[in-house]
Amino acid sequence: MTTAQAGAIDLDAFMRSIGARIDGFFYRGLNADDYAMLWVSDGFEGLTERDPADFVRNRRSFADLIHPDDLPVVNDAVAAALEANARWQVMYRIRSKTQGWRFVHETGGGSTPDPETGEVRYLDGVILEAERVTALAEKLTLGKQAVAAVDGSIEAVYSSLRMLRLLALNARIEAAHARQYGAGFGVVAREMATLADNGETAIRAMGDEIARLRAAVTL
């Protein structure tokens, strides 16, 4: 392709074509706290489930789509990059209408500073869905729920073991009262106490493993 041919490319059509082939969108936004968008490519609707024309026309806040826990990370990444006259790369979650929180990876940079004020007015970049990370997060959420269910079961077992230990104590008292007639009862009481002790040791070990698993599946 010659330089002349390259210059004849319909830039809008080219951007639409590229935008249709990525799981995400290109953007130009304001360098402001709400990251309002001035222009987004077609993939915006597919990722956010929001009308791009309405979003741009009404200067809606893109920051409102970012997970509150992630917004400070995004702000810091953008600020550091602008300070260093560099680009930023940051991963965070945005909220779609029906699919909940979706992980995205953004690469962006500031526009050329205003020669008079030195102000960077615009932010340009691309936001791509991190589909595998989103899927992993969903699996971790399910894992966290499963861990919570097991944790609840462990508490129930603890309660049963405490009751077993109490019954063993009562059985020992009754065996002592019965003297020689309660010898067999005393043996059963000791076995019950041993069972409770062994069970509690095993459950404590399981609890430690569950705690480590809970830490591993917490985002």
C-alpha positions in Angstrom: 0.0 0.0 0.0 1.4 3.4 -1.0 1.4 6.5 1.2 -1.2 8.1 -1.1 -3.4 5.0 -0.8 -3.0 5.0 3.0 -4.0 8.6 3.2 -7.2 7.9 1.3 -8.5 5.5 4.0 -11.8 6.5 5.5 -10.6 6.8 9.1 -14.1 6.5 10.6 -14.7 3.3 8.7 -11.3 1.9 9.6 -12.0 2.6 13.4 -15.4 1.0 13.1 -13.9 -2.1 11.5 -11.2 -2.4 14.1 -13.6 -1.8 16.9 -15.9 -4.6 15.7 -13.0 -7.1 16.0 -12.1 -6.5 19.6 -13.8 -7.3 22.9 -13.8 -3.8 24.1 -13.7 -0.3 22.8 -11.5 2.7 21.9 -12.3 6.0 23.6 -11.5 9.7 24.0 -12.6 11.1 27.4 -12.2 14.2 29.4 -9.3 14.5 31.9 -11.8 14.9 34.8 -12.7 13.1 37.9 -15.8 11.4 36.3 -13.9 10.4 33.1 -16.8 11.5 30.9 -16.5 10.2 27.4 -16.4 12.4 24.3 -16.2 9.5 21.9 -16.3 5.7 22.1 -16.2 3.0 19.5 -18.9 0.5 18.8 -17.7 -2.1 21.3 -18.7 0.2 24.2 -22.3 -1.1 24.1 -21.2 -4.8 24.0 -19.1 -4.4 27.1 -21.2 -2.1 29.2 -24.7 -2.8 27.8 -25.3 1.0 27.6 -26.2 3.1 24.6 -22.9 4.8 23.5 -24.7 7.8 21.9 -26.6 8.5 25.0 -23.6 8.0 27.2 -21.5 10.5 25.2 -24.3 13.0 24.4 -25.2 13.3 28.1 -21.6 13.3 29.4 -22.4 10.4 31.7 -19.8 9.5 34.3 -17.6 6.5 33.3 -16.2 6.6 36.8 -19.7 5.5 38.0 -19.2 2.2 36.1 -15.9 1.4 37.9 -16.1 -0.7 41.0 -15.7 1.6 44.0 -12.8 -0.6 45.3 -11.0 -0.2 42.0 -11.6 3.5 41.3 -8.6 4.7 43.5 -6.3 2.3 41.6 -7.5 3.7 38.3 -7.1 7.3 39.5 -3.6 6.6 40.8 -2.5 4.9 37.6 -3.8 7.7 35.4 -2.3 10.4 37.6 1.1 8.8 37.7 1.2 8.3 34.0 0.2 11.9 33.3 2.8 13.1 35.7 5.5 11.1 33.9 4.2 11.9 30.5 3.7 8.1 30.0 0.9 5.7 29.3 -0.9 3.7 32.0 -2.0 0.1 32.0 -4.5 -0.9 34.7 -6.9 -3.7 35.3 -10.2 -3.1 37.1 -13.9 -4.0 37.2 -16.8 -2.2 35.4 -20.5 -2.8 35.9 -22.6 -4.1 33.0 -26.4 -4.0 33.3 -27.1 -7.7 33.3 -23.7 -9.5 33.7 -22.5 -7.8 36.8 -18.9 -6.9 37.4 -16.6 -7.6 34.4 -12.8 -7.3 34.5 -11.2 -5.1 31.9 -7.7 -4.1 31.0 -7.1 -0.5 30.0 -4.2 1.1 28.2 -4.3 4.8 27.8 -2.4 8.1 27.7 -3.0 11.8 27.8 -3.4 14.1 24.8 -0.8 16.6 23.9 -0.8 19.3 26.7 -2.1 22.7 25.9 0.9 24.8 25.0 -0.3 27.8 27.0 -1.6 26.1 30.2 0.2 22.8 30.1 -3.1 21.1 30.8 -3.9 17.7 29.4 -7.5 18.0 28.4 -8.2 14.6 26.9 -7.5 10.9 27.7 -7.3 8.5 24.9 -7.0 4.7 25.1 -8.5 1.3 24.7 -10.4 -0.8 27.2 -10.6 -4.6 26.6 -12.5 -7.2 28.4 -10.3 -9.5 30.5 -12.7 -12.5 29.8 -10.6 -15.1 31.5 -10.1 -13.0 34.6 -13.9 -12.4 34.8 -14.5 -16.1 34.5 -11.9 -16.8 37.2 -13.5 -14.2 39.5 -16.8 -16.0 39.0 -15.3 -19.3 39.9 -13.6 -17.8 42.9 -16.9 -16.4 44.1 -18.5 -19.9 43.8 -15.5 -21.3 45.7 -15.9 -18.7 48.4 -19.6 -19.6 48.8 -18.6 -23.3 49.0 -16.0 -22.5 51.7 -18.6 -20.6 53.7 -21.0 -23.5 53.5 -18.3 -25.9 54.7 -17.3 -23.5 57.4 -21.0 -23.5 58.6 -20.9 -27.3 58.7 -17.7 -27.3 60.8 -19.5 -25.1 63.3 -22.3 -27.6 63.5 -19.8 -30.4 64.1 -18.2 -28.4 66.8 -21.5 -28.0 68.5 -22.2 -31.8 68.3 -18.7 -32.6 69.7 -19.3 -30.2 72.6 -22.6 -32.0 73.3 -20.9 -35.3 73.1 -18.3 -34.2 75.6 -21.0 -33.0 78.0 -22.8 -36.3 77.7 -19.6 -38.1 78.4 -19.1 -36.1 81.5 -22.6 -36.8 82.7 -22.1 -40.5 82.0 -18.9 -40.5 84.1 -20.8 -38.9 87.0 -23.6 -41.5 86.7 -21.0 -44.3 86.5 -19.4 -43.0 89.7 -22.7 -42.9 91.4 -23.4 -46.5 90.4 -20.0 -47.7 91.6 -19.3 -51.3 90.5 -22.6 -51.4 88.7 -21.6 -48.6 86.5 -18.2 -49.9 85.4 -19.4 -50.6 81.8 -21.1 -47.2 81.7 -17.8 -45.7 82.7 -16.0 -47.4 79.8 -18.6 -46.0 77.4 -18.1 -42.5 78.9 -14.3 -42.7 78.4 -14.8 -43.8 74.8 -17.2 -40.9 74.2 -14.7 -38.4 75.6 -11.9 -39.8 73.5 -14.1 -39.7 70.4 -15.0 -36.0 71.2 -11.3 -35.1 71.7 -10.2 -36.9 68.5 -13.0 -35.3 66.5 -12.2 -31.9 67.8 -8.6 -32.3 66.8 -9.6 -33.3 63.3 -12.1 -30.5 63.0 -9.5 -27.9 64.2 -7.1 -29.1 61.4 -9.9 -28.8 58.9 -10.7 -25.3 60.2 -7.1 -24.3 59.6 -7.2 -25.6 56.0 -10.5 -23.9 55.4 -9.1 -20.6 56.6 -6.2 -20.9 54.2 -8.6 -21.8 51.4 -10.8 -18.9 52.3 -7.8 -16.6 52.0 -7.0 -18.1 48.6 -10.4 -17.5 47.1 -11.0 -14.0 48.5 -10.6 -11.3 45.8 
